[in-house]
Each structure stands twice: as structure tokens, then as C-alpha cells.
Amino acid sequence: MIKSYKGMSNPRFGVLDVETCKDLDGIDKIYALSFVTLLGKRKLNTFYLTDYSLSLDSNLLVILCIDSMLIPEYHYYNFIYSKFRKIRYSFFLHKILR
């Protein structure tokens, strides 16, 4: 449990991380995602493309991860995307979630 102090802002935030690689055709794809929250920092939630059936692609992996973040436990949480400054990574998420 996080100890709060007078100047502390909302401790309900987390970090989302995305890892990409190029496939054999030279196309970038997401192969891993993970997220963790400040209050649940011992519980790292990871999603690897290789952990699922071969029919799962990068788009579905992102949706699976985002879906696991949309539970009542994370209501009122803010998630920071750690690589948002890199246009390439931001493009993946925007394309999938639009």
C-alpha cells in the first residue's frame, strides 16, 4: 500500500509499455505489451504474441491488453504510454483503437 502525504496527487496511475519488431516481410508489428500500476506494482501484466494461438495478430493483442485494463479495479486510473514520443509506436495504438 502506498503511503499518502499532504502534497501527493492521485496515486491511481499506471504505465503501458509496447515492444515492436519487424516480421519476415519487413512490416513492424507489436509482439509484447505490459502495464503496471502504482498501487499494484508487484503485479506486472504482460501480453506476448507467442503466448496465444498463431491466429492472434498484433491488433488483437493490443485489444486483449486494453480490455484487461478496462476492469472496475482500474476505474479512475490514468495510464501513461511510456513511448508516446516515438511516432511509430503511437501510430500502432491509434490505428488499432480508432
C-alpha positions as CSV (number, residue, x, y, z in Angstrom):
1,M,0.0,0.0,0.0
2,I,1.3,3.5,-0.9
3,K,1.5,5.9,2.0
4,S,-0.1,9.1,1.1
5,Y,1.2,12.5,2.1
6,K,-0.3,16.0,2.1
7,G,1.2,17.1,-1.3
8,M,0.6,13.8,-3.1
9,S,-1.5,13.8,-6.2
10,N,-3.8,11.0,-7.3
11,P,-1.8,7.7,-6.8
12,R,-4.1,5.9,-9.3
13,F,-2.0,5.8,-12.4
14,G,-0.1,3.2,-14.4
15,V,2.3,2.8,-17.2
16,L,1.7,1.0,-20.5
17,D,4.7,-0.3,-22.5
18,V,4.8,-1.6,-26.1
19,E,7.5,-3.6,-27.9
20,T,7.7,-4.0,-31.6
21,C,9.7,-5.9,-34.2
22,K,9.8,-6.3,-37.9
23,D,8.3,-9.5,-39.3
24,L,9.8,-11.5,-42.2
25,D,8.1,-9.2,-44.7
26,G,9.7,-6.1,-43.1
27,I,6.5,-4.9,-41.5
28,D,6.5,-3.6,-38.0
29,K,4.2,-5.4,-35.5
30,I,3.6,-5.4,-31.8
31,Y,4.9,-8.5,-30.1
32,A,4.6,-7.6,-26.5
33,L,2.7,-5.2,-24.2
34,S,2.8,-4.7,-20.5
35,F,1.2,-2.5,-17.9
36,V,1.6,-1.9,-14.2
37,T,0.0,0.5,-11.7
38,L,1.5,2.3,-8.8
39,L,-0.9,0.7,-6.3
40,G,-0.3,-2.8,-7.8
41,K,3.3,-2.5,-8.6
42,R,4.0,-6.1,-7.7
43,K,1.6,-7.3,-10.4
44,L,3.1,-6.7,-13.9
45,N,0.6,-7.6,-16.6
46,T,2.3,-8.9,-19.7
47,F,1.0,-9.9,-23.1
48,Y,3.3,-11.7,-25.6
49,L,2.2,-12.6,-29.1
50,T,3.8,-16.0,-28.6
51,D,1.6,-16.8,-25.6
52,Y,-1.5,-17.1,-27.7
53,S,-2.6,-19.0,-30.8
54,L,-0.9,-18.4,-34.1
55,S,-4.1,-16.8,-35.4
56,L,-3.7,-13.8,-32.9
57,D,-2.1,-10.8,-34.6
58,S,-0.8,-7.5,-33.2
59,N,-4.1,-5.8,-33.4
60,L,-5.9,-8.4,-31.3
61,L,-3.0,-8.5,-28.8
62,V,-3.5,-4.7,-28.2
63,I,-7.2,-5.2,-27.8
64,L,-6.7,-8.0,-25.3
65,C,-4.3,-5.8,-23.3
66,I,-6.6,-2.8,-23.3
67,D,-9.6,-5.0,-22.4
68,S,-7.7,-6.2,-19.3
69,M,-7.2,-2.6,-18.3
70,L,-10.9,-1.9,-18.5
71,I,-11.9,-3.6,-15.3
72,P,-13.5,-2.0,-12.2
73,E,-10.2,-2.2,-10.3
74,Y,-8.7,0.3,-12.6
75,H,-11.7,2.7,-12.7
76,Y,-10.4,6.3,-12.4
77,Y,-6.9,5.3,-13.3
78,N,-4.7,7.2,-15.7
79,F,-2.3,5.2,-17.8
80,I,0.8,6.7,-19.3
81,Y,2.1,5.3,-22.5
82,S,5.8,5.2,-22.0
83,K,6.8,5.5,-25.7
84,F,4.3,8.1,-26.8
85,R,7.0,10.4,-28.1
86,K,8.0,7.9,-30.7
87,I,5.6,8.4,-33.6
88,R,5.9,4.8,-34.8
89,Y,4.6,3.3,-31.6
90,S,1.8,5.8,-31.2
91,F,0.7,5.1,-34.8
92,F,0.1,1.4,-33.9
93,L,-2.1,2.2,-31.0
94,H,-4.0,4.9,-32.8
95,K,-4.6,2.7,-35.8
96,I,-5.9,-0.2,-33.7
97,L,-8.1,1.8,-31.3
98,R,-9.8,4.1,-33.8
